[in-house]
Amino acid sequence: MPAPASASCWVVTAAPVLTCLIAYKTATHTYSVWPGYLDSFKQIYEAGHDAFHPPLFSLLMALACTIGAQTVLGELTSGLIRTTFIAVPNRSRVLLAKVGIVTAGLTVVGALVAVPSWAATPAWISYGAWAVGSVAVIVTAFRSRDL
């Protein structure tokens, strides 16, 4: 039995929430150990590393692969691929169109994931956990850039 069409919606919705949560947890950890860092490290530190660390990259790639597989397998299991190939006999065009649509959609989702996560991480590191959701604190963190 194929997965319902809403499964992709759950994956796309969960990705930004999970990414921001992981970035928040990493930033609050950095905030808690910040006094112990060397001054030379504090001067070269970039908060974006806390927003996107390697395990998070792997998770987002797995989510993108899941959405791509759901796109192709959903059509195969329902039998709609026959109708698609009757309408467009060139299989490479069909697959390229699918890749283009999935890539465009995931690019938008990626922007929705990256911008809030990267923008909020310096504020979380600079001002601690209470800074969640405060636009003024985020703007102040970007202007000062001295963590």
C-alpha positions as CSV (number, residue, x, y, z in Angstrom):
1,M,0.0,0.0,0.0
2,P,1.5,3.3,-1.0
3,A,2.2,6.1,1.5
4,P,-0.4,8.8,1.6
5,A,0.3,12.0,-0.3
6,S,0.4,13.9,3.0
7,A,3.5,12.0,4.0
8,S,5.7,14.4,2.0
9,C,3.9,17.3,3.6
10,W,4.9,16.0,7.0
11,V,8.5,15.5,6.0
12,V,8.7,19.0,4.5
13,T,7.0,20.5,7.6
14,A,9.2,18.6,10.0
15,A,12.5,19.6,8.3
16,P,12.5,23.3,9.2
17,V,11.2,22.6,12.7
18,L,13.8,19.9,13.4
19,T,16.6,22.0,11.9
20,C,15.8,25.0,14.0
21,L,15.5,22.8,17.1
22,I,18.9,21.2,16.5
23,A,20.5,24.6,15.8
24,Y,19.0,26.0,19.0
25,K,20.3,23.0,21.1
26,T,23.8,23.4,19.6
27,A,23.8,27.2,20.2
28,T,22.6,26.8,23.8
29,H,25.4,24.3,24.4
30,T,28.0,26.8,22.9
31,Y,26.5,29.5,25.1
32,S,27.0,27.3,28.2
33,V,30.7,26.5,27.4
34,W,31.6,29.9,25.9
35,P,33.4,31.3,29.0
36,G,35.9,28.3,28.8
37,Y,36.9,29.0,25.1
38,L,40.2,30.7,24.4
39,D,40.1,34.3,23.4
40,S,41.9,33.5,20.1
41,F,39.1,31.0,19.3
42,K,36.4,33.5,20.2
43,Q,37.8,36.0,17.7
44,I,37.6,33.5,14.8
45,Y,34.4,31.7,15.8
46,E,31.6,31.8,13.2
47,A,28.1,31.2,14.6
48,G,27.0,29.6,11.3
49,H,28.9,26.4,12.3
50,D,26.4,25.9,15.1
51,A,23.5,26.4,12.8
52,F,24.6,23.7,10.4
53,H,26.9,21.0,11.7
54,P,27.7,17.7,9.9
55,P,25.0,15.5,11.5
56,L,22.4,18.0,10.5
57,F,23.6,18.0,6.9
58,S,23.2,14.2,6.8
59,L,19.7,14.5,8.2
60,L,18.7,17.0,5.6
61,M,20.1,15.0,2.8
62,A,18.2,11.9,4.0
63,L,15.0,14.0,4.1
64,A,15.6,15.2,0.5
65,C,16.2,11.7,-0.7
66,T,13.0,10.6,1.0
67,I,11.0,13.2,-0.7
68,G,12.5,12.4,-4.1
69,A,11.8,8.7,-3.6
70,Q,8.2,9.4,-2.6
71,T,7.8,11.4,-5.7
72,V,8.8,8.6,-8.0
73,L,7.5,5.6,-6.1
74,G,4.1,7.2,-5.5
75,E,3.5,7.4,-9.2
76,L,4.9,3.9,-9.8
77,T,2.8,2.2,-7.1
78,S,-0.5,3.9,-8.1
79,G,0.0,3.1,-11.8
80,L,-0.1,6.7,-12.9
81,I,3.3,6.3,-14.5
82,R,1.6,4.5,-17.5
83,T,-0.5,7.5,-18.1
84,T,2.5,9.8,-17.8
85,F,4.5,7.8,-20.3
86,I,1.6,7.7,-22.7
87,A,1.4,11.4,-22.6
88,V,5.1,11.9,-22.8
89,P,6.8,8.9,-24.3
90,N,10.4,10.3,-23.7
91,R,11.2,8.8,-20.3
92,S,14.3,11.0,-19.8
93,R,12.1,14.2,-20.2
94,V,9.7,12.9,-17.6
95,L,12.5,12.1,-15.1
96,L,14.2,15.4,-15.7
97,A,10.9,17.2,-15.1
98,K,10.4,15.4,-11.9
99,V,14.0,16.2,-10.8
100,G,13.4,19.8,-11.7
101,I,10.2,20.1,-9.7
102,V,11.6,18.3,-6.6
103,T,14.8,20.4,-6.8
104,A,12.8,23.7,-7.0
105,G,10.6,22.7,-4.1
106,L,13.4,21.6,-1.9
107,T,15.3,24.7,-2.7
108,V,12.5,26.8,-1.3
109,V,12.2,24.5,1.7
110,G,16.0,24.8,2.1
111,A,15.8,28.5,2.2
112,L,13.0,28.4,4.7
113,V,15.2,26.1,6.8
114,A,18.5,28.0,6.4
115,V,17.6,31.6,6.9
116,P,15.8,31.4,10.3
117,S,18.3,28.9,11.6
118,W,21.4,30.8,10.6
119,A,19.9,34.2,11.6
120,A,18.9,33.1,15.1
121,T,22.0,31.2,16.0
122,P,24.2,34.2,16.8
123,A,21.5,35.7,19.0
124,W,21.1,32.4,20.9
125,I,24.9,32.2,21.4
126,S,25.3,35.8,22.4
127,Y,22.4,36.3,24.7
128,G,21.4,32.8,25.8
129,A,18.3,30.7,25.6
130,W,15.9,33.6,26.5
131,A,16.6,35.3,23.1
132,V,14.3,32.9,21.2
133,G,12.0,34.8,18.9
134,S,13.3,38.3,19.8
135,V,13.9,40.2,16.5
136,A,15.6,43.0,18.3
137,V,18.2,40.7,19.9
138,I,18.9,39.1,16.5
139,V,19.5,42.5,14.9
140,T,21.7,43.5,17.8
141,A,23.7,40.4,17.5
142,F,24.3,40.9,13.8
143,R,25.3,44.6,14.4
144,S,27.7,43.8,17.2
145,R,29.1,40.5,15.9
146,D,31.3,40.2,19.0
147,L,30.5,37.0,20.6
